Amino acid sequence: MKVTVEEFEELVAEAISSLPEKFKEKMENIVVVIESLPSQELLREMKIKSPYGLLGLYRGVPYTRRGIWYRNVMPDK
């Protein structure tokens, strides 16, 4: 099944909104970025040969490491 970028973005938004509340409440200050393929630089950094070998990546401060100092920061991705 082939979907357009817009259809895929809608599916992602629906998936996030359908998450149980206990997970959604932990997703504060997170931006979901959708890209067709990872950059060559990222693949080299992660030591991944195929661009299809990376389907998701979290970059940011883990929820368990956020403290009272975690304010006014750019969103995690």
mmCIF file of the C-alpha atoms, coordinates in Angstrom:
data_MODEL
# 
_entry.id   MODEL 
# 
loop_
_atom_site.group_PDB 
_atom_site.id 
_atom_site.type_symbol 
_atom_site.label_atom_id 
_atom_site.label_alt_id 
_atom_site.label_comp_id 
_atom_site.label_asym_id 
_atom_site.label_entity_id 
_atom_site.label_seq_id 
_atom_site.pdbx_PDB_ins_code 
_atom_site.Cartn_x 
_atom_site.Cartn_y 
_atom_site.Cartn_z 
_atom_site.occupancy 
_atom_site.B_iso_or_equiv 
_atom_site.pdbx_formal_charge 
_atom_site.auth_seq_id 
_atom_site.auth_comp_id 
_atom_site.auth_asym_id 
_atom_site.auth_atom_id 
_atom_site.pdbx_PDB_model_num 
ATOM 1  C CA . MET A 1 1  ? 0.000  0.000  0.000  1.00 0.00 ? 1  MET A CA 1 
ATOM 2  C CA . LYS A 1 2  ? 1.474  3.333  -1.029 1.00 0.00 ? 2  LYS A CA 1 
ATOM 3  C CA . VAL A 1 3  ? 0.566  6.455  0.936  1.00 0.00 ? 3  VAL A CA 1 
ATOM 4  C CA . THR A 1 4  ? 1.329  10.102 0.320  1.00 0.00 ? 4  THR A CA 1 
ATOM 5  C CA . VAL A 1 5  ? 3.405  12.165 2.722  1.00 0.00 ? 5  VAL A CA 1 
ATOM 6  C CA . GLU A 1 6  ? 0.236  13.906 3.890  1.00 0.00 ? 6  GLU A CA 1 
ATOM 7  C CA . GLU A 1 7  ? -1.538 10.588 4.498  1.00 0.00 ? 7  GLU A CA 1 
ATOM 8  C CA . PHE A 1 8  ? 1.454  9.273  6.438  1.00 0.00 ? 8  PHE A CA 1 
ATOM 9  C CA . GLU A 1 9  ? 1.602  12.419 8.589  1.00 0.00 ? 9  GLU A CA 1 
ATOM 10 C CA . GLU A 1 10 ? -2.104 11.986 9.333  1.00 0.00 ? 10 GLU A CA 1 
ATOM 11 C CA . LEU A 1 11 ? -1.547 8.342  10.313 1.00 0.00 ? 11 LEU A CA 1 
ATOM 12 C CA . VAL A 1 12 ? 1.260  9.380  12.662 1.00 0.00 ? 12 VAL A CA 1 
ATOM 13 C CA . ALA A 1 13 ? -0.929 12.071 14.255 1.00 0.00 ? 13 ALA A CA 1 
ATOM 14 C CA . GLU A 1 14 ? -3.753 9.544  14.712 1.00 0.00 ? 14 GLU A CA 1 
ATOM 15 C CA . ALA A 1 15 ? -1.357 7.013  16.255 1.00 0.00 ? 15 ALA A CA 1 
ATOM 16 C CA . ILE A 1 16 ? -0.039 9.574  18.737 1.00 0.00 ? 16 ILE A CA 1 
ATOM 17 C CA . SER A 1 17 ? -3.519 10.777 19.676 1.00 0.00 ? 17 SER A CA 1 
ATOM 18 C CA . SER A 1 18 ? -4.655 7.177  20.245 1.00 0.00 ? 18 SER A CA 1 
ATOM 19 C CA . LEU A 1 19 ? -1.870 6.433  22.736 1.00 0.00 ? 19 LEU A CA 1 
ATOM 20 C CA . PRO A 1 20 ? -3.028 5.744  26.296 1.00 0.00 ? 20 PRO A CA 1 
ATOM 21 C CA . GLU A 1 21 ? -3.057 8.872  28.448 1.00 0.00 ? 21 GLU A CA 1 
ATOM 22 C CA . LYS A 1 22 ? -0.260 7.542  30.694 1.00 0.00 ? 22 LYS A CA 1 
ATOM 23 C CA . PHE A 1 23 ? 2.077  7.674  27.670 1.00 0.00 ? 23 PHE A CA 1 
ATOM 24 C CA . LYS A 1 24 ? 0.812  10.931 26.186 1.00 0.00 ? 24 LYS A CA 1 
ATOM 25 C CA . GLU A 1 25 ? 1.362  12.791 29.459 1.00 0.00 ? 25 GLU A CA 1 
ATOM 26 C CA . LYS A 1 26 ? 5.044  11.861 29.262 1.00 0.00 ? 26 LYS A CA 1 
ATOM 27 C CA . MET A 1 27 ? 5.376  13.304 25.750 1.00 0.00 ? 27 MET A CA 1 
ATOM 28 C CA . GLU A 1 28 ? 5.634  16.914 26.848 1.00 0.00 ? 28 GLU A CA 1 
ATOM 29 C CA . ASN A 1 29 ? 8.129  19.053 24.940 1.00 0.00 ? 29 ASN A CA 1 
ATOM 30 C CA . ILE A 1 30 ? 8.578  16.452 22.201 1.00 0.00 ? 30 ILE A CA 1 
ATOM 31 C CA . VAL A 1 31 ? 8.334  17.111 18.476 1.00 0.00 ? 31 VAL A CA 1 
ATOM 32 C CA . VAL A 1 32 ? 7.766  14.223 16.083 1.00 0.00 ? 32 VAL A CA 1 
ATOM 33 C CA . VAL A 1 33 ? 9.745  14.833 12.893 1.00 0.00 ? 33 VAL A CA 1 
ATOM 34 C CA . ILE A 1 34 ? 8.979  12.792 9.790  1.00 0.00 ? 34 ILE A CA 1 
ATOM 35 C CA . GLU A 1 35 ? 11.676 12.442 7.151  1.00 0.00 ? 35 GLU A CA 1 
ATOM 36 C CA . SER A 1 36 ? 11.718 10.283 4.027  1.00 0.00 ? 36 SER A CA 1 
ATOM 37 C CA . LEU A 1 37 ? 15.167 8.881  4.760  1.00 0.00 ? 37 LEU A CA 1 
ATOM 38 C CA . PRO A 1 38 ? 17.912 9.612  7.295  1.00 0.00 ? 38 PRO A CA 1 
ATOM 39 C CA . SER A 1 39 ? 20.869 11.707 6.182  1.00 0.00 ? 39 SER A CA 1 
ATOM 40 C CA . GLN A 1 40 ? 24.120 10.031 5.195  1.00 0.00 ? 40 GLN A CA 1 
ATOM 41 C CA . GLU A 1 41 ? 25.775 11.846 8.087  1.00 0.00 ? 41 GLU A CA 1 
ATOM 42 C CA . LEU A 1 42 ? 23.329 10.331 10.582 1.00 0.00 ? 42 LEU A CA 1 
ATOM 43 C CA . LEU A 1 43 ? 23.744 6.868  9.084  1.00 0.00 ? 43 LEU A CA 1 
ATOM 44 C CA . ARG A 1 44 ? 27.534 7.161  9.419  1.00 0.00 ? 44 ARG A CA 1 
ATOM 45 C CA . GLU A 1 45 ? 27.184 8.445  12.993 1.00 0.00 ? 45 GLU A CA 1 
ATOM 46 C CA . MET A 1 46 ? 24.914 5.519  13.920 1.00 0.00 ? 46 MET A CA 1 
ATOM 47 C CA . LYS A 1 47 ? 27.047 3.035  11.913 1.00 0.00 ? 47 LYS A CA 1 
ATOM 48 C CA . ILE A 1 48 ? 24.043 1.931  9.862  1.00 0.00 ? 48 ILE A CA 1 
ATOM 49 C CA . LYS A 1 49 ? 24.657 0.864  6.269  1.00 0.00 ? 49 LYS A CA 1 
ATOM 50 C CA . SER A 1 50 ? 21.161 0.912  4.801  1.00 0.00 ? 50 SER A CA 1 
ATOM 51 C CA . PRO A 1 51 ? 18.930 4.007  4.970  1.00 0.00 ? 51 PRO A CA 1 
ATOM 52 C CA . TYR A 1 52 ? 16.072 1.556  5.587  1.00 0.00 ? 52 TYR A CA 1 
ATOM 53 C CA . GLY A 1 53 ? 17.814 0.290  8.726  1.00 0.00 ? 53 GLY A CA 1 
ATOM 54 C CA . LEU A 1 54 ? 16.742 3.315  10.769 1.00 0.00 ? 54 LEU A CA 1 
ATOM 55 C CA . LEU A 1 55 ? 12.996 3.653  11.245 1.00 0.00 ? 55 LEU A CA 1 
ATOM 56 C CA . GLY A 1 56 ? 12.923 5.848  14.332 1.00 0.00 ? 56 GLY A CA 1 
ATOM 57 C CA . LEU A 1 57 ? 15.240 7.834  16.560 1.00 0.00 ? 57 LEU A CA 1 
ATOM 58 C CA . TYR A 1 58 ? 14.829 9.767  19.811 1.00 0.00 ? 58 TYR A CA 1 
ATOM 59 C CA . ARG A 1 59 ? 17.188 12.652 20.490 1.00 0.00 ? 59 ARG A CA 1 
ATOM 60 C CA . GLY A 1 60 ? 16.818 14.529 23.714 1.00 0.00 ? 60 GLY A CA 1 
ATOM 61 C CA . VAL A 1 61 ? 16.801 14.255 27.474 1.00 0.00 ? 61 VAL A CA 1 
ATOM 62 C CA . PRO A 1 62 ? 15.238 10.989 28.686 1.00 0.00 ? 62 PRO A CA 1 
ATOM 63 C CA . TYR A 1 63 ? 12.090 11.522 30.731 1.00 0.00 ? 63 TYR A CA 1 
ATOM 64 C CA . THR A 1 64 ? 13.695 9.784  33.708 1.00 0.00 ? 64 THR A CA 1 
ATOM 65 C CA . ARG A 1 65 ? 16.568 12.310 33.686 1.00 0.00 ? 65 ARG A CA 1 
ATOM 66 C CA . ARG A 1 66 ? 14.455 15.447 33.567 1.00 0.00 ? 66 ARG A CA 1 
ATOM 67 C CA . GLY A 1 67 ? 14.473 17.415 36.767 1.00 0.00 ? 67 GLY A CA 1 
ATOM 68 C CA . ILE A 1 68 ? 13.366 20.807 37.963 1.00 0.00 ? 68 ILE A CA 1 
ATOM 69 C CA . TRP A 1 69 ? 16.110 22.355 35.807 1.00 0.00 ? 69 TRP A CA 1 
ATOM 70 C CA . TYR A 1 70 ? 14.440 21.035 32.620 1.00 0.00 ? 70 TYR A CA 1 
ATOM 71 C CA . ARG A 1 71 ? 12.864 24.308 31.451 1.00 0.00 ? 71 ARG A CA 1 
ATOM 72 C CA . ASN A 1 72 ? 13.101 26.654 28.497 1.00 0.00 ? 72 ASN A CA 1 
ATOM 73 C CA . VAL A 1 73 ? 14.812 24.072 26.315 1.00 0.00 ? 73 VAL A CA 1 
ATOM 74 C CA . MET A 1 74 ? 14.257 23.194 22.689 1.00 0.00 ? 74 MET A CA 1 
ATOM 75 C CA . PRO A 1 75 ? 11.879 20.255 22.172 1.00 0.00 ? 75 PRO A CA 1 
ATOM 76 C CA . ASP A 1 76 ? 13.262 16.756 22.050 1.00 0.00 ? 76 ASP A CA 1 
ATOM 77 C CA . LYS A 1 77 ? 12.914 14.954 18.723 1.00 0.00 ? 77 LYS A CA 1 
# 
